[in-house]
Each structure stands twice: as C-alpha cells, then as structure tokens.
Amino acid sequence: MENDVKQLLFRNENGDIKEAFSHIEGVSFKEHPLELFILLARYKFAARLLEKEASVLDAGCGLGLGSVFLSKFCKKVTAVDFDKDMILKNKSQYADVTNLSFDFIDLTQTPKPEQTYDTVISLDVIEHFPKEKIGLVVENLSKLTRSNGFAIIGTPNVASKPYASSRRLETHHHEFEPNELKSLLKNNFKNVFLFSMTDEVVSLSFPQMAWYLMALCVK
C-alpha cells in the first residue's frame, strides 16, 4: 500500500520519480522559495480572468513555468521570449503540454497584423527594457491584443525599490510609480484598471504603498 501511494504521488507510469522544479526566473528555489509562490500568485490572478476558449500570449515567458500554469485555464498559450536558447529548452521540457507552444519574440519590433491574441499577459517584463524603449514595448503589447481583448501587465512599484534585492537592482532599468504606469498604458488601451499587489495578495488598496502593480488593460 505504501509503495502504491508513493507511485501515485511522486512517480510516473514507469516508476521514475517525477521531475520537480529547480529554478524559476533564474533564482534557485532552494535559495529563495518565497519568490516562486509570489510569481505563481501573479499568474494565478491572470489565469482566473481567462476564458476557456481564449488564445493567450505569455510575453516574456522566461523558463515557462507561468506559461504552463496559464495553459490549464484556456484553449491555447503561445509563450514567447527574447532568449532563443531558453525557448529551445522550454520546447523540449514542455513538449507534452499540447496546448502550449514556445517562440522567439523581440518586443521592440512591430508584430505582424495577424499576430493577435484574445489575452496578452506580460509579467515582470517591461522594467527590463531601457526607459526610452518601454513605450514602444507597451505599444507592441497593445498591437498583439485583439480588439475587445485585454492585457495584464505587471511590474514592480518603484516605491518598493529601497527594499529590493541586488538581483532586482542589477536587472531593472526603469520602475514605475502607479500614476506613471497608468498614464503610459492608457496611451495604448481604452481602459486601464490598476491593482495593488504585495506578496500573494491582490487588492484595490492604496497603490502607492503596493510592492507590485498589476494592470488590467482593455483594448
């Protein structure tokens, strides 16, 4: 009985122990386990807003764990990133997720007119671009979003920067305060609803005090 339980919980049909995640967003789970759950909480917020028949773009997918999460809540996920080697790794690792595909993208390049999705999700991405290019990136995220569709764009609140890790300080070119972010997004979307997020908690609380900003942008 004990062996049957182990088989069911931790092993595949061949009896091999299933592979669990080891790294997420370049950070070792062993070193920073809380960061995994915070990241997945952001994807959970996005996933709960998806329609079952939706086509979804995960723009800036990283190692693809969030993309897999999203694939359980919609018809099709296209996960894209600028790192071609990582895209190849993701294709191999998640080849068995039938409604998930990976591809290369340069978000500073204008997408093709037919390249649109019901929902575009881009979490922890825009802050990695130089400030002068972020407007173009947001414009292209809007172009990738179908008419009457929506995008979910998440980025750290600059107010939390004094408490940031060295990794964050080294890799983020520009971070936003809430009104600045909302103004930028409204240049490209019809309506923008800004949510506050601290750790796993998403709310409508005073955004200037939030650790993270999550924007629901309606095309």
N, C-alpha and C positions, 0 to 999 in steps of 0.2 A: 504493500500500500504506500509506504514511504517513498519508494522509488517511482511509483506511478505519479505521485504528487510532484516530485522533482522534475519528471519528464514533462508534465503539463505546464509547470510554471517557468522553467528555466531552459528547457531543451527543445530542439526542433524534432521533426518526424524521424530524423536519422539518429537521434540520441545525442547530437552535438550540442554543447552549451551555446545558447543564443548570444550574439554579439550585442553588448550594451554600448551606449555612447561613451566616448572617452574625452572628446574635446568638443566644445561648442563656441563658435565665434572666436576661435583662436585661443581660448582660455581653457586650461585643464580643469575638468570637473573636480578632480581630486583637490585642486588648489582653491577653487572658487565655486563651490556647489550652488551658492545662492544665486549667482548670475544666470545659471541655467533656468531656474524657476522664474526669475524675473523676465527673462527673454520669452519663455513659453507663455507667461501671463499676457504679454503683449500680443502674441499670436492668437491666444485664446480670445481676447477682445475682438480681434479682426475676424476670427473664424465664426463667432456667434452671429455675425452680421451677414454671412454669406447665404445666398440662395443655393439650393441643392443642384440646380441646373446651370449654375454660373460658370463662366470661364474666368479664371483668376490668373493674374500675373504677380509673381513674387519678385519684385525688382530690387536686386541686391540680396540674393538668397544666401550668400556665404556658404556654409557647409551643408545647407539644405534641410536641417532638422525642422525648422519652421515650415518649410515647404511641404514636408511630409505631413505635418500637423494639419495644414490647410487642406490637403488632398482628401481628408476624411470628411470634409464638410461641403464639398462642391463637386461639380462634374469633372472639371479639368484644371490642373495647375501647370502653368509654364513658369519655371523658375530660372531666373537669369542673373548673371553676374559678369563683372569685367575680367575676372581671373579665369583664363581658359583652362589652366591645369586643374583648378578646383572644379570647374564644370565637368571635366572628364572624370574626375574622381567621383563626383556625385552621380553621374550617369551610371558608373559601374556599381556603386554602393547601393543605389536605389532602383536598379533596373527592374525589380519585381513589383514596384508600385506602378500599376498600369495606367493610372490617370495623372501621372506626374512626368514631366519632361524637363530637361535642362538645356540651356542655350546661352551663348555669349551675347552680351549687350554692352554698348557704350552709351550711357545715358546723356552724354553731351551731344550725341548725334541724333538728328531728326528721324523719328521712326517712319516706316512706310505707312501710307494712309490706311491700308487694310490691316495693319498690325494694331488691333484694338481688343480690349477685354472688358467684360462686364464690371470687374473689380480689379483695381491695381492696389497692391499692398507694398509699401516701402518703409521698412522699419530700420532705424539706425543706419541710414544711408546718406542723406543729404549733407550731414555735418562733416563727411569725409571729403567733400569737394571744396576747392578754394572758393572764397566768398563770392568772387566775381562770376563763378560758373553755376552757383546754386539756382539762380533764377532760370537759367536755361534748362537745368535738370528738372525743375518743377514744371516748367512749360512742357517738356517732353513727357513727363509722367501724366500730365493732363491730356496730351495728344494720344497717349496709349489707352486712355479711358474712354469707353464708348459714351455717346450721348445718352443721358439719363442714368448712366452708371455712376460709380463712386470710387474714390481712392481713400485709402487710410495711410496717412503719413505720420510716422513717429520719430521724434528726435529729442535729445536731452534739453532740459531747460538750462539756460546759461546761469541762472541763479544758483544751481547746484554745483557749479564748476569748482568753487573753493574746496569741495569735499571729494573731488574727482580722483580716480586712480591715475597713476603715471601713464598707464596704457591709454586711457582716455585722453589725457593731455597731449600725448605724443601723436595721436592719430586723428583728432578732430580739428579741422581747420577753422570752422566757424560754428558757434552755437547760438541759439535764438532765445530771445525773451518772448513771452506769449503774443503780445500785440504785433511785434515784428514778424513773427511766423504767420499769424493770421492774415496780415496785410499782404504778404508775399503770396500766400495760397489763394487769396481772393482775386488776385490778378489773373488767375487761370481757371478758377472754378466758380460756379454760380453761387453756391452756399458753402460755408465752412463752419463746422461745429467743433469747438476746441474742448478737449477733455484733459483733466489733470490726472497724472499717474505717479504714484510713489510706491516703489516695490511692486507688489501684485495688485494694488488697489487702484481702480479707475473710478473717478468721480467728477462731479461738477464743482468741486471746491475751488477756492481762490487760486487761479493758475500761476500767479507769481510765486507761490510757495511750493509748487509741484517740483518733483525731481525730474519728471519726464512729461513731454507734451504729446498728446495723441490727437490728430486732427482727422475728422470725417469730412471729406471734401466731395460735394455733389456736383457732377458735370451737367 
